[in-house]
Amino acid sequence: MIFTKIIEDEGYDKYDPVGTTDLICPSCKAALREFPDKTIKCPSCKSYINLRTRSSDSKKVILSKEQLDEFAMQGRGLLFNKSKY
């Protein structure tokens, strides 16, 4: 696939995609009853749980507030393996 080749050539394959597809709170790791369809507060720790779709694999993922900036950077292709340059 062309997109995969571009990612490999630029070193983008060296990062771990942020977010989880598991039914857990990203902050306190408490189990969630169902996958949220919008931003909610965790019933356990009251932290915000954000829902986004990852551009790299089109999966819906659960993110903490702290993960949102990194998620946005990954979506724009701004994270890469700097040691290559």
C-alpha positions in Angstrom: 0.0 0.0 0.0 1.3 3.4 -0.9 0.4 5.0 2.4 2.2 2.3 4.4 5.3 2.9 2.3 5.2 6.6 2.9 4.9 6.0 6.7 7.8 3.6 6.7 10.0 5.9 4.6 9.4 8.8 6.9 9.9 6.9 10.2 6.3 7.3 11.3 6.1 3.6 12.0 8.3 4.1 15.1 5.5 5.4 17.3 2.8 3.6 19.2 -0.7 4.9 18.3 -2.2 6.7 21.2 -5.6 5.6 22.6 -7.1 2.3 23.5 -9.9 0.2 22.1 -10.4 -1.5 25.4 -13.3 -0.7 27.6 -11.3 0.9 30.4 -10.8 4.5 31.6 -7.5 5.8 30.3 -6.9 7.6 33.6 -7.8 5.1 36.4 -8.1 1.9 34.4 -11.6 1.2 35.7 -13.8 -1.0 33.5 -16.5 0.7 31.5 -19.8 -0.9 30.8 -20.0 0.2 27.1 -17.9 2.0 24.5 -18.8 5.7 24.8 -20.2 7.5 21.8 -19.2 10.9 23.0 -17.0 12.5 25.7 -18.1 11.3 29.1 -16.9 11.4 32.7 -15.6 8.2 34.2 -18.0 6.9 36.8 -15.1 5.9 39.0 -12.5 8.8 38.9 -14.7 11.5 37.2 -11.9 12.3 34.7 -13.1 13.1 31.1 -13.0 10.2 28.7 -12.7 11.3 25.1 -13.6 9.4 22.0 -11.9 9.9 18.7 -11.3 7.9 15.4 -7.6 7.2 14.7 -6.6 8.2 11.2 -3.9 5.5 11.0 -6.3 2.6 11.3 -9.8 4.1 11.4 -10.5 2.6 14.9 -12.5 4.4 17.5 -10.3 4.9 20.5 -10.7 6.1 24.1 -8.4 8.9 25.2 -7.6 10.8 28.4 -7.4 14.6 28.3 -3.7 14.3 28.5 -3.6 12.2 25.4 -5.5 14.5 23.2 -2.5 16.7 22.0 -0.4 13.6 21.1 -3.4 12.1 19.3 -3.8 15.3 17.3 -0.1 15.4 16.4 -0.2 11.7 15.3 -3.3 12.5 13.1 -1.4 15.3 11.4 1.7 13.1 10.9 3.8 15.3 13.1 5.4 12.5 15.2 8.3 10.7 13.7 11.5 9.0 14.6 13.9 12.0 14.9 16.9 9.8 15.3 16.6 9.0 11.5 17.6 12.6 10.7 
